[in-house]
Amino acid sequence: MNQKKFRNRSLIISLGFLILASCVSDFKISNTLTINTSSGIVKGTLIRRVISWEDIPYAAAPVGELRWKAPRNLISPEFLIQPKNDNGCLQEASIYAGIEGDGIVGTEDCLYLDIKAPVNNFNRRLPVMFWIHGGGNTSGLKDYYDFSELVDRHQVLVITINYRLGPMGWFTHPVIQGPQSGLDKSSNFGTLDIIEALKWVQANIQKFGGDPDNITIFGESAGGHNVLSLLASPLSDGLFHKAISQSGYTTSFTKEEAVGVNDAGAVLNPLGSDRVLLKNDLSGYGSIKKLYEQDSEKYEDEYQRYLRSLDAKQLLETYQEIAEDTFLRVPLLTRDGIVTHVDGVNAGLAASKKKNFVPVIAGSNKDELSLWLGANRYFVKGYYPLTKAFPIPKVEFKREELYKFWVKIRSQGWKLRGVDEPLMEMEKAGYTSLYAYRFDWDDQRPSFFADFPNLIGAAHGLEISFITGDFKFGPIGRYVYPRGKLRNEMQETFMNSWTSFAKTGIPDTGKKNQWKKFNSSERNFLKLDSDKFLSTDKEMLSLEFILGNIRLSPVGTLLEKCLLVEELLFNIGDPMLDYLSEWNQGACQQFDLMMERKKIENDLIDEYGSVSVY
């Protein structure tokens, strides 16, 4: 055969194989895009080597008769699941939570999840990472963070979910829980939503290339709190295999606090359900309540129907209105003895022996409170040197020493109550693979607008972008996350650590530093920082030590110290009233601290028009 003809024929055959291979590859990708799930058929979208399946319902819409009940299975799967617009759960609009609009936005029909997988997920069993968003359990949504880069670079699946928020997700009322049975008697519907989503993942994730026997739950702030709550709950046994709590906390409420009054009629919390409903006599609440008190058997069903027919947005607006006049919080996670231990999260962790094989990472940030205090006019002053049309104010310290002291004390308290104490409770339950960290990275870029390394530093939530690879922080993002070697080092450390933990149960930074296990006698933790400062440390914090430092500090007036002590004792864990009344020989009892806080707030509003510089 002529050599030229042979070459041409070979070329044609080679091209044919390439086309065939391409067709097979396209067929495989096409097969992995469309998945038949227990909720219906869902079609994925391929963008830059990552497939995304969005808005998959994992439970029936909790509306009408299903409001304030445990999540229910879908009655009938959808034939073809269609993407939904604006399916965030009901909450106040906030750019910080990623949900736009005015006032109360969102919907009760919000129990959806998203899945991201690498393009070559076909017939694989990849580690599954189940993200629980933060936002105080009153705001946030599944779509806010994009984990595509983590998925692509480290070959894991990431699932993000919505769950009921605020009083739609955590609600206690005698006429709701009283006549109900089983899980419906719980107050913790938002937590039950997360558990239901995990059950859906267990049943379906293998079809997406995920391993149902290797699921890591992870979340930040309220998401970290929910991670700890799941570790403490007997209802989540067997649903996950590893856990990461980022800046989590263990706060919970009694049933009486959640209702707002005790049996004697004393008001415990103006944001309890009964107090809120009475506030504006929502849709005639006082009348139906009075009828029920006269004849509970006759009016119980009508009372329940009334509560479930309330306009949800109007209800949340009433909560919002009352919250503006108090520094107390909306009762959320409630010690119902069903989802949560009757003595709280820490007690549940100490009793969670069925999960003690689960490896756990828990950590906090060196400068947690700077996220809020860095914008508070009590500590900083801000003005717009150019024009208000330019969205960045110039921010300067008023009393830098007080600011740094406040941030340090509150952040130490967060580490103690949100990291060390929960891990020590798990140690009591027999957990043997416990790891702690503190996020220390503060390599921001100083600018004309602010001394960002000292103003922001390692603030609450700043570590998330190093896990996602999606660096954003509003108009100051380029200063908070400046491009370069130090940012890249921190991103590499986080991504390596989180995904190696998801794969093996052992966090590996990919650097020389070995991450030592945590135990109560040493309390080792890894300082997560750029490579030069990445190191192991230990810190034997105690509440008495922190309170003593406040008392002895030359920084701050007595009133300021009392306000700081109150914040320390009433946040991150359950309130500790005795410590406040006894601190410094009862020195704080001369102040009405709630009134003093309100006075400070009103003075700032009178002088500047707002408490925040933004």
C-alpha positions in Angstrom: 0.0 0.0 0.0 1.1 3.5 -0.8 2.8 5.0 2.4 0.8 8.3 2.0 -2.5 6.4 1.7 -1.5 4.3 4.7 -0.9 7.4 6.8 -4.2 8.9 5.7 -6.1 5.8 6.6 -4.3 5.6 9.9 -5.3 9.2 10.6 -8.9 8.5 9.7 -9.0 5.4 12.0 -7.4 7.4 14.8 -9.9 10.2 14.4 -12.6 7.7 14.5 -11.4 6.3 17.8 -11.1 9.8 19.2 -14.7 10.6 18.2 -15.9 7.3 19.6 -14.0 7.9 22.9 -15.5 11.4 23.0 -19.0 10.0 22.4 -18.5 7.4 25.2 -17.2 10.2 27.5 -20.2 12.4 26.6 -22.5 9.4 27.2 -20.9 8.9 30.6 -21.2 12.5 31.5 -24.8 12.6 30.2 -25.6 9.6 32.4 -24.1 11.2 35.5 -26.0 14.4 34.8 -29.5 12.9 35.1 -30.2 11.0 38.3 -33.4 9.2 39.5 -33.8 9.9 43.2 -36.4 9.1 45.8 -37.6 12.7 45.3 -37.8 12.4 41.5 -35.5 12.8 38.5 -33.0 15.6 38.8 -30.8 16.9 36.0 -27.4 18.3 36.7 -25.4 21.2 35.2 -21.8 20.8 34.2 -19.6 23.9 34.8 -15.8 23.7 34.7 -15.4 20.0 35.7 -18.1 20.2 38.5 -21.6 18.9 38.2 -24.3 20.7 40.2 -27.8 19.3 41.0 -29.9 22.0 42.6 -33.2 22.4 44.6 -33.8 18.8 45.3 -36.7 18.4 47.8 -35.7 16.1 50.7 -39.0 16.3 52.6 -42.6 17.5 52.1 -43.2 21.3 52.4 -43.8 22.0 56.1 -46.9 24.1 55.4 -50.5 24.1 56.7 -51.0 21.1 58.9 -47.3 20.2 58.7 -46.1 23.6 60.2 -44.3 22.9 63.5 -44.2 19.1 62.9 -41.3 16.8 62.2 -40.5 16.7 58.5 -42.5 14.2 56.4 -41.5 12.2 53.4 -42.6 13.4 50.0 -46.1 11.9 49.2 -45.1 11.4 45.6 -41.8 12.1 43.9 -41.7 14.8 41.2 -41.3 13.3 37.7 -38.7 16.0 36.8 -37.3 18.2 39.6 -37.3 21.8 38.3 -35.0 24.5 39.8 -36.8 26.8 42.2 -36.5 30.6 42.6 -36.3 32.2 46.0 -36.6 29.0 48.0 -34.7 30.2 51.1 -36.5 29.7 54.4 -38.4 32.6 56.0 -36.0 35.2 57.5 -35.2 38.8 57.6 -33.5 40.0 54.3 -29.8 40.5 54.7 -26.9 40.9 52.3 -24.7 39.2 55.0 -26.9 36.1 54.8 -27.0 36.2 51.0 -30.8 36.8 50.7 -31.9 40.0 49.2 -35.1 42.1 49.6 -36.8 44.1 52.3 -38.3 43.0 55.5 -39.2 39.3 55.9 -38.5 37.2 52.8 -38.4 33.6 51.9 -41.0 30.8 52.1 -42.1 28.0 54.4 -41.7 25.6 51.4 -37.9 25.6 51.7 -36.7 22.1 52.5 -34.3 21.6 49.5 -30.7 20.6 49.0 -27.9 21.0 46.4 -25.2 18.5 45.5 -21.9 19.2 43.8 -19.7 16.4 42.4 -16.5 16.2 40.3 -17.2 15.4 36.6 -15.6 12.0 36.9 -18.0 10.8 39.6 -19.4 8.0 37.5 -19.5 4.7 39.5 -17.3 6.0 42.3 -17.7 6.2 46.1 -16.3 9.6 46.9 -16.2 11.1 50.4 -19.4 13.2 51.1 -19.1 16.5 52.9 -22.5 17.8 54.2 -22.4 21.6 54.9 -24.7 23.2 57.4 -24.9 27.0 56.9 -24.6 29.5 59.7 -26.6 32.6 60.5 -27.7 32.2 64.1 -30.3 29.7 63.0 -32.4 32.7 62.1 -30.9 33.5 58.6 -28.9 31.9 55.8 -29.4 29.6 52.9 -27.8 26.7 51.0 -26.7 28.8 48.0 -24.5 31.3 49.8 -21.2 29.5 49.5 -19.8 27.9 46.3 -17.7 24.8 47.1 -16.9 24.0 43.4 -13.2 24.5 43.8 -13.0 22.2 46.8 -15.0 19.6 44.9 -12.8 19.8 41.8 -9.4 20.0 43.5 -10.0 17.3 46.1 -12.5 14.9 44.6 -15.2 15.1 47.2 -19.0 15.6 47.0 -20.4 18.6 48.8 -24.1 18.9 49.9 -25.6 22.1 51.1 -29.1 22.3 52.6 -31.9 24.7 53.7 -33.5 24.0 57.0 -36.3 25.8 58.9 -35.1 29.0 60.7 -36.0 31.1 63.7 -39.5 30.4 65.2 -40.5 28.4 62.2 -37.7 25.9 63.0 -37.7 26.1 66.8 -41.0 26.7 68.5 -42.6 25.6 71.7 -46.2 26.1 72.7 -48.3 23.9 74.9 -51.1 23.6 72.3 -48.6 22.6 69.6 -46.5 20.0 71.5 -49.2 19.0 74.0 -51.6 16.9 71.9 -48.9 15.7 69.4 -47.0 12.4 69.6 -43.6 11.0 68.6 -41.1 13.4 67.0 -43.9 15.9 66.6 -43.7 16.6 70.4 -40.2 18.0 69.8 -39.6 21.7 69.7 -36.6 21.4 67.4 -38.0 21.1 63.9 -35.0 22.8 62.3 -32.7 20.2 63.8 -35.1 17.4 62.6 -34.9 18.9 59.1 -31.1 18.5 59.1 -31.5 14.9 60.3 -34.1 14.2 57.6 -31.7 15.6 55.0 -29.0 13.3 56.2 -31.4 10.3 55.9 -32.1 11.4 52.3 -28.3 11.5 51.6 -27.8 8.1 53.1 -30.5 6.7 50.7 -29.5 8.5 47.5 -26.0 9.7 47.5 -24.4 6.6 45.9 -26.3 7.4 42.7 -24.3 10.7 42.6 -20.9 8.9 43.1 -20.9 9.5 46.9 -20.1 7.0 49.6 -23.1 6.7 52.1 -20.6 5.1 54.6 -18.3 8.1 54.6 -20.3 11.3 55.4 -18.7 14.3 57.1 -21.0 17.0 58.6 -19.4 20.4 58.8 -20.7 23.9 59.5 -19.7 27.3 60.9 -21.2 29.4 63.7 -24.9 28.2 63.9 -23.8 25.5 61.5 -21.1 24.5 64.0 -23.7 24.6 66.8 -25.9 22.3 64.7 -23.0 19.9 64.3 -22.5 19.8 68.0 -26.3 19.4 68.5 -26.3 16.4 66.1 -23.3 14.8 67.9 -25.3 15.2 71.1 -28.6 13.9 69.7 -29.5 10.1 69.8 -31.6 10.6 66.7 -28.6 11.1 64.4 -26.8 7.9 65.3 -25.4 6.2 62.2 -26.2 9.1 59.9 -22.7 10.5 59.6 -19.1 9.3 60.2 -17.0 12.5 60.9 -17.8 16.0 62.1 -16.3 19.5 62.0 -17.6 22.3 64.1 -16.2 25.8 63.1 -16.9 28.4 65.7 -19.8 26.4 67.1 -21.6 26.9 70.4 -23.8 24.9 72.8 -26.5 27.4 73.8 -30.0 25.9 74.5 -33.2 26.8 76.2 -35.6 25.2 78.7 -39.2 24.6 77.5 -40.4 27.3 79.9 -37.9 29.8 78.4 -39.1 28.9 75.0 -42.8 29.5 75.9 -41.7 32.7 77.7 -43.5 32.2 81.0 -43.3 29.6 83.8 -46.2 27.9 85.6 -46.5 30.7 88.1 -47.0 33.2 85.3 -43.6 34.9 85.6 -42.2 36.2 82.3 -38.8 34.5 81.5 -38.3 35.7 78.0 -40.3 38.4 76.0 -39.3 36.4 72.9 -41.0 33.2 74.1 -43.9 32.1 71.9 -46.7 33.1 74.3 -45.3 36.6 74.9 -44.8 37.2 71.2 -48.3 36.1 70.3 -49.8 38.3 73.0 -47.7 41.3 71.9 -50.0 42.4 69.1 -52.8 40.0 69.9 -52.0 38.4 66.5 -55.3 37.5 64.7 -57.1 37.5 68.1 -54.7 35.3 70.0 -55.9 36.5 73.4 -59.5 35.5 72.6 -58.7 31.9 71.5 -56.3 31.5 74.4 -59.0 32.6 76.9 -61.5 30.1 75.4 -59.0 27.3 75.6 -58.3 28.1 79.2 -62.0 27.8 80.0 -62.5 24.5 78.1 -59.2 23.0 76.8 -60.8 19.8 75.5 -63.4 21.7 73.4 -61.1 24.3 71.9 -57.8 22.4 71.6 -58.2 21.6 67.9 -59.4 25.1 67.0 -56.5 26.6 68.9 -54.0 24.4 66.9 -55.7 25.4 63.6 -55.5 29.0 64.6 -51.7 28.8 65.3 -51.0 27.0 62.1 -53.1 29.5 60.1 -51.1 32.5 61.3 -49.5 34.6 58.6 -45.8 33.5 59.0 -44.3 36.8 57.8 -46.5 38.8 60.2 -45.4 36.4 63.0 -41.7 36.9 62.2 -42.2 40.7 62.0 -43.6 40.6 65.5 -40.6 38.7 66.7 -38.4 41.3 65.0 -40.2 44.2 66.6 -39.8 42.7 70.1 -36.2 41.8 69.5 -35.4 45.5 68.9 -36.4 46.3 72.5 -34.5 43.5 74.3 -31.0 42.0 74.3 -32.4 38.5 75.0 -32.5 36.0 72.2 -35.2 34.2 70.3 -35.4 30.7 72.0 -34.1 28.2 69.5 -32.6 24.8 70.4 -34.8 23.6 73.2 -34.0 20.9 75.8 -37.0 18.7 74.8 -35.6 15.3 75.9 -36.3 14.1 72.3 -33.9 15.7 70.0 -31.8 17.4 72.7 -30.8 16.2 76.2 -32.9 17.6 79.0 -29.8 19.1 80.5 -28.4 20.6 77.3 -25.9 20.0 74.6 -22.9 19.4 76.7 -24.8 16.7 78.7 -25.8 15.2 75.4 -22.2 15.1 74.2 -21.1 13.4 77.5 -23.9 10.8 76.9 -23.2 10.2 73.2 -21.3 6.9 73.6 -22.9 5.4 70.5 -21.0 7.9 68.4 -17.6 7.8 70.2 -16.0 6.2 67.1 -16.7 9.4 65.2 -13.6 11.6 64.6 -14.3 15.3 65.5 -12.6 18.6 64.7 -13.7 21.7 66.6 -12.2 25.1 66.5 -12.7 28.9 66.8 -11.1 32.1 65.5 -8.5 34.3 67.3 -10.5 37.4 66.7 -14.1 36.1 66.6 -15.8 39.3 67.8 -14.1 41.7 65.5 -16.7 40.8 62.9 -19.2 42.8 64.9 -17.2 45.1 67.1 -15.2 46.4 64.1 -18.4 48.1 62.9 -19.7 49.2 66.3 -19.5 53.0 66.9 -18.9 52.4 70.6 -15.4 51.1 69.6 -14.8 52.8 66.2 -15.6 55.9 64.3 -16.4 55.9 60.6 -17.0 58.4 57.9 -17.1 58.6 54.1 -14.1 60.7 53.1 -14.9 60.5 49.4 -18.6 60.2 48.8 -21.3 57.9 50.2 -21.8 56.6 46.7 -18.4 54.9 47.2 -19.4 52.0 49.5 -16.3 51.9 51.8 -16.2 54.2 54.9 -12.9 55.1 56.6 -12.9 53.4 60.0 -10.6 54.4 62.9 -10.4 53.2 66.5 -11.9 55.3 69.2 -10.3 53.3 72.1 -8.0 50.7 70.5 -6.9 49.2 73.8 -10.5 48.6 74.9 -11.4 47.2 71.5 -8.5 44.7 71.5 -9.2 43.7 75.1 -12.9 43.1 74.4 -12.2 41.0 71.3 -9.5 39.0 73.1 -11.7 38.1 76.1 -14.8 37.3 74.1 -12.7 35.1 71.6 -11.1 33.3 74.5 -14.6 32.7 75.9 -15.7 31.3 72.6 -12.7 28.9 72.4 -13.4 27.7 76.0 -17.2 27.3 75.8 -17.4 26.4 72.1 -14.3 24.2 71.6 -12.6 23.0 74.8 -15.6 22.2 76.9 -17.6 20.3 74.2 -14.4 18.3 73.3 -13.9 17.4 77.0 -17.5 16.3 77.3 -16.9 14.0 74.2 -13.8 12.7 75.8 -15.9 11.6 78.8 -18.1 9.6 76.4 -15.1 7.8 75.1 -14.2 9.7 71.9 -10.6 9.0 70.9 -10.1 11.0 67.7 -10.6 14.6 68.8 -8.8 17.6 67.2 -8.9 21.3 68.0 -7.7 24.4 66.1 -7.6 28.1 66.3 -7.7 30.2 63.1 -5.1 32.9 63.5 -4.5 34.2 59.9 -4.6 38.0 59.9 -2.5 38.8 56.8 -4.8 41.5 55.6 -3.6 44.5 53.6 -3.7 47.8 55.6 -5.3 50.6 53.5 -6.4 54.2 53.6 -9.8 53.0 54.8 -8.8 50.9 57.8 -6.0 49.1 59.6 -7.6 45.8 58.5 -5.1 43.4 60.3 -6.0 45.0 63.6 -9.6 45.9 62.9 -10.6 42.5 61.3 -7.8 40.0 61.9 -9.0 36.4 62.2 -12.6 37.4 62.5 -15.7 35.2 62.8 -16.4 33.3 59.6 -13.3 34.5 57.7 -11.9 30.9 57.5 -14.8 29.7 55.2 -13.4 31.3 52.1 -10.2 29.3 52.5 -12.3 26.1 52.4 -14.4 27.1 49.4 -11.7 29.0 47.5 -14.4 31.7 46.8 -13.0 34.8 48.4 -15.6 37.5 49.0 -16.2 40.0 51.8 -18.3 42.7 50.2 -16.6 45.8 49.0 -13.6 45.3 51.3 -12.9 41.7 50.1 -9.6 42.7 48.3 -8.2 44.1 51.6 -9.5 41.2 53.8 -8.3 38.5 51.4 -5.4 40.1 49.5 -4.1 37.9 46.7 -0.7 36.3 47.1 1.5 33.7 48.7 0.1 34.0 52.2 -3.5 33.6 51.1 -2.6 30.6 48.9 -0.8 28.9 51.8 -3.8 29.3 54.1 -6.2 28.0 51.4 -4.0 25.0 50.7 -3.7 24.1 54.5 -7.5 24.3 55.0 -8.5 22.4 51.9 -5.9 19.7 52.6 -6.9 19.4 56.2 -10.7 19.3 55.7 -10.7 16.9 52.8 -8.0 14.5 54.3 -10.2 14.4 57.4 -13.2 13.6 55.3 -11.3 10.8 53.5 -9.5 9.2 56.5 -10.6 10.7 59.7 -7.1 12.2 60.3 -6.6 15.9 59.3 -3.4 16.3 57.3 -2.3 19.9 56.5 0.0 18.7 53.7 2.8 20.5 55.5 5.4 19.3 58.0 3.1 20.0 61.0 1.4 17.0 62.5 -2.0 17.8 63.9 -1.9 16.3 67.5 -5.0 15.0 69.1 -6.9 17.0 71.8 -7.2 15.7 75.3 -8.3 17.4 78.5 -4.9 17.1 80.2 -3.0 19.0 77.5 -5.6 20.6 75.2 -3.4 20.7 72.2 -4.7 22.7 69.2 -3.3 23.6 65.8 -2.9 27.3 65.1 -4.1 27.5 61.5 -2.1 30.3 59.9 0.2 30.9 57.0 3.1 28.4 56.8 5.6 30.5 58.9 3.2 30.5 61.9 1.4 27.2 61.4 2.1 25.4 64.7 0.8 23.4 67.6 0.0 25.2 70.9 -1.8 24.5 74.1 -3.9 26.8 76.3 -5.4 25.7 79.6 -8.2 28.3 79.7 -10.8 28.3 82.5 -13.8 30.6 83.1 -12.2 31.7 86.4 -9.0 32.6 84.7 -10.8 34.8 82.1 -13.0 36.4 84.7 -9.9 37.1 86.8 -8.2 38.8 83.9 -11.2 41.1 83.4 -11.2 42.1 87.1 -7.5 42.8 87.2 -7.3 44.6 83.8 -6.5 48.4 83.8 -8.6 48.6 80.7 -12.3 49.7 80.9 -14.6 51.2 83.5 -16.4 49.0 86.0 -19.6 49.3 83.9 -17.7 48.2 80.8 -16.2 45.3 82.6 -19.7 44.2 83.9 -21.1 44.4 80.3 -18.2 42.3 79.1 -18.6 39.7 81.9 -22.3 39.5 81.0 -21.5 38.9 77.4 -19.0 36.2 78.3 -21.4 34.4 80.5 -24.5 34.6 78.4 -23.1 33.6 75.0 -21.7 30.4 73.4 -23.1 28.2 76.2 -26.0 28.2 78.5 -26.3 31.4 80.7 -24.4 31.3 84.0 -26.4 33.7 86.3 -24.6 32.8 89.5 -21.2 33.8 88.1 -22.5 37.2 87.1 -24.0 38.0 90.5 -20.9 36.8 92.3 -18.2 38.3 90.0 -15.9 40.9 91.8 -17.8 40.5 95.0 -21.2 41.4 93.4 -19.9 44.7 91.9 -22.2 44.4 88.9 -25.4 44.3 90.9 -25.5 48.1 91.1 -26.2 48.2 87.4 -29.3 47.4 85.4 -27.2 46.0 82.5 -30.0 45.7 80.0 -31.0 49.3 80.6 -27.3 50.4 80.4 -27.0 48.6 77.0 -30.1 50.3 75.7 -28.8 53.7 76.8 -25.5 53.2 75.0 -27.4 52.1 71.9 -29.8 55.1 72.0 -26.9 57.5 72.6 -25.1 56.2 69.5 -28.2 56.5 67.4 -28.9 60.0 68.6 -25.3 61.1 67.8 -24.7 59.2 64.6 -28.0 57.9 63.3 -27.0 54.2 63.8 -24.9 51.9 65.9 -23.0 50.5 62.9 -20.6 52.4 60.7 -21.9 50.5 57.7 
